[in-house]
């Protein structure tokens, strides 16, 4: 009986720990939250996706698997870097600066927008765009052509023969005074969703597996199930006894109060 009580206590503790969640990332767009959840599922972790205000999402994992989840996401570069938009660079209440400042801000904002667009292409792990827009001189009738360079960190499923010409065309039409041949593209292989390989499961995985095995053994034992039912019945009987005791005390207090009158 003592062994059964110890095992039942262990089961309660394990169930309590299994229910504890730790948020690993929040304020995510739905697509990125789904991508993070897919990566963790593929590695044997059970994430939870919760909705936040403004259509954003957070992802949580069991506390025992928090460290392993962070290591896996760091390996694949998730969550992705956030890019500033033109609206962030040029707020409504901004004060107009010098022509040089305006050109620099416009180039930076355009680079951020194009980097974000290229990163969303299938097979692209991460993208950076650098743009140079020359300043037009006061006494010059023509301007120097713009230049652009693309750094593409791609996954194994990226096809340069298909994607690179489209990327160069997209940047060419987005940047003023830029021609197709003045767009350079540098390709770099990078880890992706299909490249995540963990040779030895982390301790969190082993603990999770041990927890599952322990719970399975306890629940599958007929004697343990009978003992659990016995405890449930005893708890119900105690509740009934307490309710009757309270009713009796209430009646006794009423009689004493009436007698005092």
Helices and strands as residue ranges (DSSP letters): H 2-19, E 21-28, H 30-42, E 48-51, G 53-55, E 57-62, G 63-65, H 66-76, H 86-89, H 99-119, E 124-132, E 147-154, H 160-174, G 180-182, E 183-189, G 193-195, H 203-220, H 222-260
